[in-house]
């Protein structure tokens, strides 16, 4: 259930019977021809669809993440990892003080992965708190399914091209893009010069039936973590 569909009294009643909550985190950054909010859309959607039958509340996705390599692409926003970790710890502090104890952080952006260590450490310092950090695209089942669909599932290419991340009126290239020999992650100017449109190479899209099959697996994995990953 989206927390936006609840008031504080409903949350208080929920906490009398359950202490689980889902916190999606993402990034607002270039995704070539796809939405700048692709990670945000994916993090929140996979969380909401997974949590729906459980009744566990899902917060709006954290819209900003660690994306320094994309700052030369207009519209992209980047935080320092220390900033992201500090914000997450303060969010967790607030929710813990109200009675939440089991936290599933669903991540949709690779640059945010280093935030796992400090927030897992936060949980170990708080009595009764349990925290799982899950990057939805990196699980064994999702990766295996993606590799079986088409080569090179990666940033801003077919792997993130779902019906809900596309933009109306935007036409994608029909030919695969060559995969760069090396991506200069530490240099945003060189990143843009190397990547051009922003994808990491490969196909721009695949048939919807393939993408929906991949999505079903991603949702199922997040649901399993909500229900029994503690």
LINDAUR-V172841 format. One record per residue. N is the residue number from 1. RES is the residue in one small letter. SS is DSSP state (a for helix, b for strand, c for the rest). NEAR is the number of other C-alpha atoms within 12 Angstrom. Layout:
n:N res:RES ss:SS near:NEAR
n:N res:RES ss:SS near:NEAR
This chain:
n:1 res:x ss:c near:30
n:2 res:x ss:b near:29
n:3 res:x ss:a near:27
n:4 res:x ss:a near:15
n:5 res:x ss:a near:17
n:6 res:x ss:c near:18
n:7 res:x ss:c near:14
n:8 res:x ss:a near:14
n:9 res:x ss:a near:12
n:10 res:x ss:a near:18
n:11 res:x ss:a near:29
n:12 res:x ss:a near:18
n:13 res:x ss:a near:15
n:14 res:x ss:a near:24
n:15 res:x ss:a near:24
n:16 res:x ss:c near:14
n:17 res:x ss:c near:14
n:18 res:x ss:c near:22
n:19 res:x ss:c near:30
n:20 res:x ss:b near:38
n:21 res:x ss:b near:43
n:22 res:x ss:b near:48
n:23 res:x ss:b near:45
n:24 res:x ss:b near:45
n:25 res:x ss:b near:47
n:26 res:x ss:c near:44
n:27 res:x ss:c near:40
n:28 res:x ss:c near:37
n:29 res:x ss:c near:40
n:30 res:x ss:c near:37
n:31 res:x ss:b near:39
n:32 res:x ss:c near:37
n:33 res:x ss:c near:30
n:34 res:x ss:b near:36
n:35 res:x ss:c near:30
n:36 res:x ss:c near:30
n:37 res:x ss:c near:36
n:38 res:x ss:a near:38
n:39 res:x ss:a near:46
n:40 res:x ss:a near:35
n:41 res:x ss:a near:35
n:42 res:x ss:a near:42
n:43 res:x ss:a near:44
n:44 res:x ss:a near:39
n:45 res:x ss:a near:38
n:46 res:x ss:a near:45
n:47 res:x ss:a near:49
n:48 res:x ss:a near:36
n:49 res:x ss:a near:30
n:50 res:x ss:a near:37
n:51 res:x ss:a near:34
n:52 res:x ss:a near:24
n:53 res:x ss:a near:18
n:54 res:x ss:a near:25
n:55 res:x ss:c near:29
n:56 res:x ss:c near:36
n:57 res:x ss:b near:40
n:58 res:x ss:b near:36
n:59 res:x ss:b near:34
n:60 res:x ss:b near:29
n:61 res:x ss:b near:35
n:62 res:x ss:b near:34
n:63 res:x ss:c near:34
n:64 res:x ss:c near:37
n:65 res:x ss:c near:40
n:66 res:x ss:c near:35
n:67 res:x ss:c near:35
n:68 res:x ss:a near:31
n:69 res:x ss:a near:31
n:70 res:x ss:a near:40
n:71 res:x ss:c near:27
n:72 res:x ss:c near:24
n:73 res:x ss:c near:27
n:74 res:x ss:c near:18
n:75 res:x ss:c near:19
n:76 res:x ss:c near:29
n:77 res:x ss:c near:25
n:78 res:x ss:c near:30
n:79 res:x ss:c near:28
n:80 res:x ss:c near:20
n:81 res:x ss:a near:25
n:82 res:x ss:a near:20
n:83 res:x ss:a near:19
n:84 res:x ss:a near:30
n:85 res:x ss:a near:30
n:86 res:x ss:a near:19
n:87 res:x ss:a near:23
n:88 res:x ss:a near:37
n:89 res:x ss:a near:29
n:90 res:x ss:a near:17
n:91 res:x ss:a near:26
n:92 res:x ss:a near:35
n:93 res:x ss:a near:22
n:94 res:x ss:a near:14
n:95 res:x ss:a near:28
n:96 res:x ss:a near:28
n:97 res:x ss:a near:17
n:98 res:x ss:a near:21
n:99 res:x ss:c near:26
n:100 res:x ss:c near:34
n:101 res:x ss:c near:29
n:102 res:x ss:b near:35
n:103 res:x ss:b near:41
n:104 res:x ss:b near:44
n:105 res:x ss:b near:45
n:106 res:x ss:b near:49
n:107 res:x ss:b near:43
n:108 res:x ss:c near:42
n:109 res:x ss:c near:42
n:110 res:x ss:a near:29
n:111 res:x ss:a near:33
n:112 res:x ss:a near:39
n:113 res:x ss:c near:30
n:114 res:x ss:c near:22
n:115 res:x ss:a near:35
n:116 res:x ss:a near:30
n:117 res:x ss:a near:20
n:118 res:x ss:a near:26
n:119 res:x ss:a near:34
n:120 res:x ss:a near:27
n:121 res:x ss:a near:21
n:122 res:x ss:a near:28
n:123 res:x ss:a near:29
n:124 res:x ss:a near:17
n:125 res:x ss:c near:17
n:126 res:x ss:c near:22
n:127 res:x ss:c near:16
n:128 res:x ss:c near:18
n:129 res:x ss:c near:28
n:130 res:x ss:b near:28
n:131 res:x ss:b near:38
n:132 res:x ss:b near:35
n:133 res:x ss:b near:36
n:134 res:x ss:b near:39
n:135 res:x ss:b near:37
n:136 res:x ss:a near:42
n:137 res:x ss:a near:35
n:138 res:x ss:a near:27
n:139 res:x ss:c near:24
n:140 res:x ss:a near:16
n:141 res:x ss:a near:22
n:142 res:x ss:a near:28
n:143 res:x ss:a near:24
n:144 res:x ss:a near:19
n:145 res:x ss:a near:26
n:146 res:x ss:a near:29
n:147 res:x ss:a near:20
n:148 res:x ss:a near:17
n:149 res:x ss:a near:24
n:150 res:x ss:c near:24
n:151 res:x ss:c near:24
n:152 res:x ss:c near:29
n:153 res:x ss:c near:32
n:154 res:x ss:c near:29
n:155 res:x ss:c near:34
n:156 res:x ss:c near:36
n:157 res:x ss:c near:40
n:158 res:x ss:a near:41
n:159 res:x ss:a near:45
n:160 res:x ss:a near:44
n:161 res:x ss:c near:36
n:162 res:x ss:c near:31
n:163 res:x ss:c near:24
n:164 res:x ss:c near:24
n:165 res:x ss:c near:29
n:166 res:x ss:c near:29
n:167 res:x ss:c near:19
n:168 res:x ss:c near:12
n:169 res:x ss:c near:8
n:170 res:x ss:c near:12
n:171 res:x ss:c near:13
n:172 res:x ss:c near:24
n:173 res:x ss:c near:19
n:174 res:x ss:c near:13
n:175 res:x ss:c near:14
n:176 res:x ss:c near:20
n:177 res:x ss:b near:26
n:178 res:x ss:c near:20
n:179 res:x ss:c near:22
n:180 res:x ss:c near:19
n:181 res:x ss:c near:10
n:182 res:x ss:c near:15
n:183 res:x ss:c near:24
n:184 res:x ss:c near:19
n:185 res:x ss:c near:22
n:186 res:x ss:c near:16
n:187 res:x ss:c near:18
n:188 res:x ss:a near:24
n:189 res:x ss:a near:19
n:190 res:x ss:a near:21
n:191 res:x ss:a near:27
n:192 res:x ss:a near:27
n:193 res:x ss:a near:21
n:194 res:x ss:a near:24
n:195 res:x ss:a near:34
n:196 res:x ss:c near:25
n:197 res:x ss:c near:27
n:198 res:x ss:c near:37
n:199 res:x ss:c near:39
n:200 res:x ss:c near:34
n:201 res:x ss:c near:32
n:202 res:x ss:b near:28
n:203 res:x ss:c near:29
n:204 res:x ss:c near:36
n:205 res:x ss:c near:36
n:206 res:x ss:c near:28
n:207 res:x ss:c near:18
n:208 res:x ss:a near:19
n:209 res:x ss:a near:14
n:210 res:x ss:a near:23
n:211 res:x ss:a near:28
n:212 res:x ss:a near:24
n:213 res:x ss:a near:22
n:214 res:x ss:a near:35
n:215 res:x ss:a near:34
n:216 res:x ss:a near:23
n:217 res:x ss:a near:28
n:218 res:x ss:a near:38
n:219 res:x ss:a near:34
n:220 res:x ss:a near:27
n:221 res:x ss:a near:30
n:222 res:x ss:a near:42
n:223 res:x ss:a near:30
n:224 res:x ss:a near:21
n:225 res:x ss:a near:32
n:226 res:x ss:a near:40
n:227 res:x ss:a near:24
n:228 res:x ss:a near:15
n:229 res:x ss:c near:19
n:230 res:x ss:c near:19
